[in-house]
Amino acid sequence: MPNSDTFAPSRRRWTVLAVVAGSLLLSGIDLTVLHVAMPSVSRDLRPSASQTLWIVDVYSLALAAMLVTCGTLGDRIGRRRMVLSGLFAFGLASAACASAASTGQLVAARAALGVGAAMIMASTVAIIRVTFTDDRERALAIGVWTSAHSIGATVGPLIGGLVAERWGWGAVFLVNVPVVLGLLAVGTRVIPESKNPVPRRWDLPSVVLSVLGLAGVVYALKQAGELVGGHAGAGAGADAGFLALAAALALGGAALLFVFVRRQRRLTEPLLDFSLFADRRFATATVCVIACFGSYVALLFFLTQWLQQVGGDPPLRAGLALMPLAGANALGAVAAPWLAHRWGNRAALTAALLTFALACAVIAALGDPARYGTLLPALLAAGSGAGVVMTLGADSLMSAARPERSGEAAAIQETSFELGAGLGVAFFGTVMTLVYRAAVPPVPGLGAERQAAVGESFAAAEDVMRSLPSAAADAVLDAARQAYDRGFATVAAVAALGLAATAAMTAVLLRPGKGE
C-alpha cells in the first residue's frame, strides 16, 4: 500500500472520500438514532432513569474519551489500519447492541460502539490530507467530511423512527452491519496507508486518568439525580449512603481530571495540549461548541421522548416532527459564513446563541405536543441558531490556533462536540429526573408502592399501568404525562438560561483587545 509520501490515484481519491464520509455519516447517525426508539427500549429492558441516560450517552462519552488516544495510536500504527479496525469493531458492536437482552449488555455494547466510532473518526482527516494534494480539492473534501457527521446526527431520529416502528428497536443497530461490510470491502482496496514518521508518545497513564475521571464525574451526576428523588422501598439511610457514594465518586473523578490536566501541562508531548486554552478566543469557542451542541443533542433527545410519551406520537411521526429543526440547522450552518462576514464573528455568534436561547424559552413556556404549529417557529429558530453557533464556533476554534498546531486544535474540536453531546444528555437528563419525580401528583386509590414506582420514571409508570383497570391506568398515564411535561419545560428553560449566559460570555470575551 502507498505510504504517507504517495497519494491515491485520481480515480480513487473520491472513492476514498466516499468511504471516509460514509463512515462519519454512520457515526453521526448512531449518536441520535436511538432517541426515537428509547420508549420501546424502556418497555423491553425496563431501565431505571439513570440507566436510560447511560444507554443514550455512553456512546458519545466513550467516543470523546477515546478520540485523541485513537488519533495518536493511528499516527503510530497506521491510519488505514486504525479506520478499518474501527469499522470492524463498529460492526461487531452494532450486532451486540441489536442482540442485547439486558440494560447492562446494551450499555456495554453502546460503549464499544463509541470506541469503534472514535477509531474511525480519529484518523479520517489525516487520510483526507494524504489523499487530496490539491488545496481546493482538499478544502472541498474536508467540507464534505465535516458535514457528514452533522447530517448523520440530524437524520438519526428519522431513521430510528422508520426502522423501529417497522422492525423494533434492535433493527436500528442491525442496519449498520451491511453498511459497515460495504465500507470495509471498498475501504480495504482504496484507502492509502500513512503514518507519522515521528509519532507522538502515547501516554497510557493520561488515557487512564481521563477515562476514569470522566466516568466518575458523569456516573456521580446521574446517580445524584436518581437518588435525590428517592427509590421505591429504599429507606432514608440507604439513600444517604448512596448519596455519600455519589459524592465520593464525583470528588474522586474531579481529582483524577485535575491530575490529568496537571500531567498534560508537564509532558513535552501531552495527549491533550491545554496550552491552547491560554488563547481566550480558543477557550471561548470551545465553551460555545460544548454548550451549544450539548443543548442541541439534549433537545433532540427529550423532544422525541416528549412527543411520544406526552403527545402519544408513534416513533416515525416523532422523527418526522424533528425534520424542520434539522433542516433549519443545516441552513444555519450554510448561512454562518455570510453572517460572520456581514456582522463579524463575535456579533454573529452572540446573536445565534441568543436566538437558540429564546427558542428554548418559547418551547418551555408555550410547548404543547398537541399544537405542533405553535411549536414549529421555535424549532426553526433553535435549529438555525444552533447551526450558526456550531459552524462559527468550530471555525473560531481552528482559526485561533497557529497553523502548525491545527492537528491538535482539530482533535480538541472533535472532542468538544462529542463531550458536549454526552455531558448535555447527562446533565439535562438529571434535571429531567429530579423534576419528574418532584412533579408526579398522587393518583387516587393507588397504593404507596405503586405510587412510588410511578414516581421513578415514565417507563416505570407504564409498567404499573399494565396491571391496572383501564380507568386507573388512565389516571396513572395522566399523572406521568403531567410530570414529564413539566420536566421537559424545565429542561428547555435551563437550556435557555445556559445559552443566554454563554452568549453574554461570548460578547464579553470575544471583544477585540488592544492591538487586535
C-alpha positions in Angstrom: 0.0 0.0 0.0 1.2 3.6 -0.5 2.9 5.4 2.4 2.4 9.0 3.5 4.5 10.3 0.7 2.3 8.8 -2.1 -1.3 9.6 -2.9 -4.3 7.9 -4.2 -4.6 7.9 -7.9 -7.1 10.4 -9.4 -9.8 7.7 -10.0 -9.6 6.6 -6.4 -9.5 9.7 -4.3 -13.2 10.4 -4.5 -13.9 6.8 -3.6 -11.7 7.3 -0.5 -13.7 10.4 0.4 -17.0 8.4 -0.1 -15.7 5.7 2.3 -14.5 8.2 4.9 -17.6 10.4 4.7 -19.8 7.3 4.8 -18.2 6.1 8.0 -18.6 9.5 9.6 -22.2 9.6 8.5 -22.8 6.3 10.2 -21.1 7.5 13.4 -23.3 10.6 13.4 -26.5 8.6 12.9 -25.7 6.4 15.9 -25.3 9.5 18.0 -29.1 10.1 17.8 -30.7 7.1 16.1 -31.8 5.6 19.4 -33.6 8.8 20.6 -36.9 7.9 19.0 -36.6 4.2 19.9 -36.0 4.7 23.6 -39.6 4.3 24.7 -39.6 0.8 23.0 -36.2 0.0 24.7 -37.7 1.1 28.1 -40.7 -1.2 27.6 -38.5 -4.2 26.8 -35.5 -3.7 29.1 -37.1 -1.6 31.8 -34.0 0.5 32.7 -34.0 3.0 35.6 -33.9 6.7 34.8 -30.1 6.9 35.1 -29.7 3.7 33.1 -31.7 5.2 30.3 -29.3 8.1 30.2 -26.4 5.7 30.1 -27.9 3.9 27.2 -28.2 7.2 25.3 -25.0 9.0 26.0 -22.4 6.3 26.9 -21.8 6.2 23.1 -20.7 9.9 22.8 -18.8 9.8 26.2 -16.8 6.8 25.1 -16.2 8.4 21.7 -15.0 11.7 23.4 -12.8 9.9 25.9 -11.0 7.8 23.2 -10.8 10.2 20.3 -7.4 11.8 21.0 -6.0 8.5 22.1 -7.0 6.7 18.9 -5.6 9.6 16.8 -2.2 9.2 18.5 -2.3 5.4 18.0 -3.3 5.9 14.4 -0.3 8.1 13.7 1.9 5.3 15.2 0.4 2.1 13.8 -1.1 3.4 10.6 -4.3 5.4 9.9 -5.7 3.0 7.4 -5.3 0.2 9.9 -7.0 2.2 12.6 -10.0 3.2 10.4 -10.6 -0.3 9.1 -10.2 -1.8 12.6 -12.7 0.8 13.8 -15.2 -0.1 11.2 -14.8 -3.8 12.1 -15.3 -3.0 15.8 -18.3 -0.8 15.0 -20.0 -3.6 13.1 -19.5 -6.1 15.9 -20.7 -3.6 18.5 -23.8 -2.9 16.4 -24.7 -6.6 16.3 -24.1 -6.8 20.0 -26.4 -3.8 20.6 -29.2 -5.4 18.5 -29.0 -8.7 20.4 -28.7 -7.1 23.9 -31.1 -8.8 26.3 -30.5 -6.6 29.4 -29.7 -2.9 30.1 -26.2 -3.8 31.2 -25.5 -5.6 27.9 -26.9 -2.7 25.9 -24.8 -0.1 27.8 -21.6 -2.1 27.4 -22.3 -2.6 23.6 -23.1 1.1 23.2 -19.7 1.9 24.9 -17.9 -0.4 22.5 -19.8 1.3 19.6 -18.4 4.6 20.8 -14.9 3.2 20.9 -15.3 1.9 17.3 -16.5 5.3 16.2 -13.5 7.0 17.9 -11.2 4.7 16.0 -12.9 5.7 12.7 -13.1 9.4 13.3 -9.6 9.9 14.7 -7.7 9.3 11.5 -10.1 10.4 8.8 -8.8 14.0 8.5 -5.2 12.8 8.1 -6.3 10.3 5.4 -8.0 13.1 3.5 -4.8 15.2 3.7 -2.8 12.3 2.4 -5.2 11.6 -0.4 -6.0 15.1 -1.7 -2.9 17.0 -2.7 -4.7 19.9 -4.4 -5.6 22.7 -2.0 -9.1 23.4 -3.5 -10.0 19.7 -3.7 -8.8 19.1 -0.1 -10.9 22.1 1.2 -13.9 20.6 -0.6 -13.2 17.1 0.8 -12.8 18.4 4.4 -16.1 20.3 3.9 -17.8 17.1 2.9 -16.2 15.3 5.9 -17.3 18.0 8.3 -20.9 17.9 7.1 -21.2 14.1 7.1 -21.3 13.7 10.9 -23.7 16.6 11.4 -26.1 15.2 8.7 -25.9 11.8 10.3 -26.8 13.2 13.7 -29.6 15.2 12.2 -31.3 12.3 10.3 -30.7 9.8 13.0 -34.1 10.3 14.7 -35.9 9.9 11.4 -34.1 6.7 10.5 -34.7 5.4 14.0 -38.4 6.2 13.7 -38.7 4.5 10.3 -36.8 1.3 11.4 -38.1 1.0 15.0 -41.8 1.4 14.0 -41.5 -1.4 11.4 -39.0 -3.9 12.9 -38.3 -2.9 16.5 -35.6 -1.1 18.3 -32.9 -3.8 17.7 -33.1 -3.1 14.0 -31.8 0.4 14.4 -28.4 -1.2 15.1 -28.6 -4.1 12.7 -28.9 -1.7 9.7 -25.3 -0.7 10.5 -23.9 -4.1 9.7 -24.4 -4.3 5.9 -23.2 -0.7 5.6 -20.1 -1.5 7.6 -19.4 -4.6 5.4 -19.7 -2.5 2.3 -17.4 0.2 3.6 -14.8 -2.4 4.7 -14.9 -4.1 1.3 -14.3 -0.8 -0.6 -12.0 0.8 2.1 -9.6 -2.2 2.1 -9.0 -1.6 -1.6 -8.8 2.1 -1.9 -7.7 3.8 1.4 -3.9 4.6 1.4 -1.8 3.7 4.4 0.0 6.5 6.1 1.9 7.0 9.4 3.5 9.9 11.2 7.3 9.4 10.6 7.9 10.9 14.1 4.8 9.9 16.1 4.0 11.5 19.4 4.5 9.5 22.5 1.4 7.5 23.6 0.9 8.2 27.4 -1.1 5.3 28.9 -1.4 7.0 32.4 -3.0 10.0 30.7 -5.5 7.8 29.0 -6.5 6.0 32.2 -6.7 9.3 34.2 -9.0 10.9 31.6 -11.3 7.9 31.1 -11.7 7.1 34.9 -12.1 10.8 35.8 -14.8 11.5 33.2 -16.6 8.2 34.1 -16.6 9.1 37.8 -18.0 12.6 37.4 -20.7 11.5 34.9 -21.7 8.5 37.0 -22.0 10.6 40.1 -24.1 13.2 38.3 -26.6 10.6 37.1 -26.7 8.8 40.4 -27.4 12.0 42.2 -30.4 12.6 40.1 -31.6 9.0 40.7 -31.1 9.3 44.5 -32.3 12.8 45.3 -35.8 11.7 44.0 -35.7 8.6 46.2 -36.2 4.9 45.5 -39.3 2.8 45.9 -38.8 0.8 49.0 -35.5 2.4 49.9 -35.0 3.9 53.3 -33.5 7.3 54.2 -30.4 5.7 55.5 -29.8 3.8 52.2 -30.4 7.0 50.2 -27.9 8.8 52.4 -25.4 6.1 51.9 -25.8 6.1 48.1 -25.6 9.9 48.1 -22.3 9.8 50.0 -21.0 7.3 47.5 -22.1 9.5 44.6 -20.3 12.5 46.2 -17.2 10.4 46.8 -17.2 9.4 43.1 -17.7 12.9 42.0 -14.8 14.2 44.1 -12.6 11.2 43.0 -13.4 11.8 39.3 -12.7 15.5 39.7 -9.4 14.8 41.4 -8.4 12.4 38.6 -9.3 15.0 36.0 -7.2 17.6 37.9 -4.2 15.3 37.9 -4.8 14.6 34.2 -4.6 18.4 33.4 -1.5 18.8 35.6 0.2 15.9 33.9 -0.6 17.3 30.4 1.0 20.6 31.3 4.2 18.9 32.4 4.6 16.4 29.5 6.6 17.5 26.5 4.2 15.6 24.2 0.8 15.7 26.0 -2.1 13.7 25.0 -4.2 16.9 25.0 -2.4 20.2 24.9 -4.1 22.6 27.3 -1.7 25.4 26.5 -4.0 26.2 23.5 -6.7 27.3 26.0 -4.5 30.2 27.0 -5.9 32.0 24.0 -9.3 33.4 25.1 -10.7 33.0 21.6 -9.8 29.4 21.6 -11.2 28.8 25.1 -14.4 30.8 24.4 -15.0 28.9 21.1 -14.6 25.6 22.9 -17.2 26.5 25.5 -19.6 27.7 22.8 -19.3 24.4 21.0 -19.8 22.3 24.1 -22.7 24.3 25.4 -24.5 24.6 22.0 -24.0 21.0 20.8 -24.8 19.7 24.2 -28.1 21.6 24.3 -28.9 20.7 20.7 -28.4 17.0 21.2 -30.3 17.0 24.5 -33.2 18.9 22.8 -33.3 16.3 20.1 -33.4 13.5 22.7 -36.0 15.0 25.0 -38.2 16.3 22.2 -38.5 12.8 20.8 -39.4 11.4 24.2 -41.9 14.3 24.9 -43.7 13.9 21.6 -44.1 10.2 22.1 -44.8 9.9 25.8 -46.8 13.1 26.4 -48.1 13.6 22.9 -48.7 10.0 22.0 -46.9 10.2 18.7 -45.6 6.9 17.1 -41.8 6.8 16.5 -42.0 7.7 12.8 -44.2 10.7 13.4 -41.9 11.9 16.2 -38.9 11.6 13.9 -40.6 13.5 11.2 -41.6 16.2 13.6 -37.9 17.0 14.1 -37.0 17.4 10.4 -37.8 21.2 10.4 -35.3 21.5 13.3 -32.7 19.5 11.4 -33.3 21.4 8.1 -33.0 24.8 9.9 -29.8 23.6 11.5 -28.3 22.8 8.0 -29.4 26.2 6.7 -27.9 28.0 9.7 -24.6 26.2 9.1 -24.7 27.3 5.4 -25.6 30.9 6.3 -23.0 31.2 9.1 -20.0 32.4 7.0 -22.2 35.1 5.3 -23.4 36.3 8.7 -19.9 36.4 10.1 -18.7 38.4 7.1 -21.6 40.8 7.4 -21.7 41.3 11.2 -18.4 39.9 12.4 -17.8 36.6 14.2 -18.5 37.9 17.7 -21.8 39.5 16.8 -23.0 36.6 14.7 -22.1 34.1 17.5 -23.7 36.1 20.2 -26.9 36.7 18.2 -27.1 33.0 17.2 -26.7 31.9 20.9 -29.4 34.3 21.9 -31.7 33.1 19.1 -31.2 29.5 20.3 -31.8 30.6 23.9 -35.0 32.5 23.0 -36.3 29.5 21.1 -35.8 27.2 24.1 -37.5 29.7 26.3 -40.5 29.8 24.0 -40.6 25.9 23.9 -40.6 26.0 27.8 -43.4 28.5 28.0 -45.7 27.5 25.1 -44.7 24.0 24.1 -47.6 21.7 23.6 -47.2 18.4 21.6 -50.8 18.6 20.6 -50.2 22.0 18.9 -47.3 21.4 16.6 -48.0 24.6 14.6 -47.2 26.8 17.6 -44.0 24.7 18.3 -42.7 25.0 14.7 -41.4 28.6 14.7 -39.4 27.9 17.9 -38.0 24.7 16.4 -36.9 26.6 13.3 -35.2 29.3 15.4 -33.5 26.7 17.6 -32.1 24.8 14.6 -30.9 27.8 12.7 -29.3 29.4 15.8 -27.5 26.1 16.7 -26.3 25.7 13.1 -24.7 29.1 13.1 -23.1 28.6 16.5 -21.7 25.1 15.8 -20.2 26.3 12.4 -18.7 29.6 13.6 -17.6 28.1 16.9 -15.7 25.3 15.2 -14.2 27.8 12.7 -13.2 30.2 15.5 -11.6 27.3 17.4 -9.5 26.3 14.4 -8.6 29.8 13.3 -7.4 30.7 16.9 -4.7 28.1 16.7 -1.5 28.6 14.8 -1.2 26.6 11.5 1.4 24.3 12.9 -1.0 23.3 15.7 -4.0 22.8 13.5 -4.0 19.0 14.1 -4.1 19.4 17.9 -6.9 22.1 17.5 -8.9 19.7 15.3 -8.6 16.9 17.9 -9.9 19.3 20.6 -12.7 20.5 18.3 -13.9 16.9 17.6 -13.7 16.0 21.3 -15.6 19.2 22.2 -18.6 18.2 20.0 -18.8 14.6 21.4 -18.1 15.7 25.0 -20.8 18.3 24.7 -23.3 15.6 23.4 -22.5 13.2 26.3 -22.5 15.8 29.0 -25.6 17.6 27.7 -27.7 14.5 27.9 -26.2 13.6 31.3 -26.9 17.0 32.8 -30.3 17.7 31.3 -31.3 14.1 32.0 -30.5 14.6 35.7 -32.6 17.7 35.6 -35.5 15.8 34.0 -35.3 13.0 36.6 -35.4 15.4 39.5 -38.3 17.5 38.2 -40.3 14.4 37.1 -40.1 12.8 40.5 -41.0 16.0 42.3 -43.9 16.8 39.9 -45.7 13.4 39.8 -49.1 14.0 41.5 -50.7 11.4 43.8 -53.0 9.1 42.0 -56.3 8.4 44.0 -56.6 4.8 45.0 -53.1 3.8 44.1 -51.1 2.0 46.8 -47.9 3.5 48.2 -45.6 1.0 46.4 -47.2 1.6 43.1 -47.2 5.4 43.6 -43.5 5.2 44.3 -43.0 3.2 41.2 -44.9 5.8 39.1 -42.5 8.4 40.5 -39.4 6.6 39.3 -39.8 7.2 35.6 -42.2 7.3 32.7 -41.3 3.7 31.8 -41.9 2.5 35.3 -45.3 4.2 35.2 -46.1 2.3 32.0 -45.2 -0.9 33.9 -47.7 -0.1 36.7 -50.4 0.7 34.1 -50.3 -2.8 32.7 -51.6 -4.3 35.9 -54.4 -1.8 36.5 -58.0 -1.5 35.3 -58.4 1.0 32.4 -59.7 3.9 34.5 -56.9 3.6 37.0 -54.4 3.1 34.2 -55.6 6.3 32.5 -55.2 8.2 35.8 -51.6 7.0 36.1 -50.9 7.9 32.5 -52.2 11.4 33.0 -50.0 11.8 36.2 -46.9 10.6 34.4 -47.6 12.8 31.3 -48.1 15.8 33.6 -44.8 15.2 35.4 -42.9 14.6 32.2 -44.3 17.7 30.5 -43.2 19.8 33.5 -39.7 18.1 33.4 -39.4 18.9 29.7 -40.4 22.5 30.2 -37.8 22.8 32.9 -35.1 21.3 30.7 -35.9 23.8 28.0 -35.8 26.7 30.5 -32.5 25.6 32.0 -31.1 25.3 28.4 -32.3 28.8 27.6 -30.6 30.2 30.7 -27.3 28.4 29.9 -27.3 29.5 26.3 -28.0 33.1 27.3 -25.1 33.0 29.8 -22.9 31.6 27.1 -24.0 34.4 24.8 -23.1 37.0 27.4 -19.7 35.4 28.0 -19.1 35.3 24.2 -20.0 39.0 23.8 -17.5 39.9 26.6 -14.6 37.6 25.9 -14.5 38.0 22.1 -14.3 41.8 22.2 -11.2 42.9 20.4 -8.4 43.8 22.7 -5.8 46.5 22.3 -3.8 45.9 19.2 -6.2 43.4 17.8 
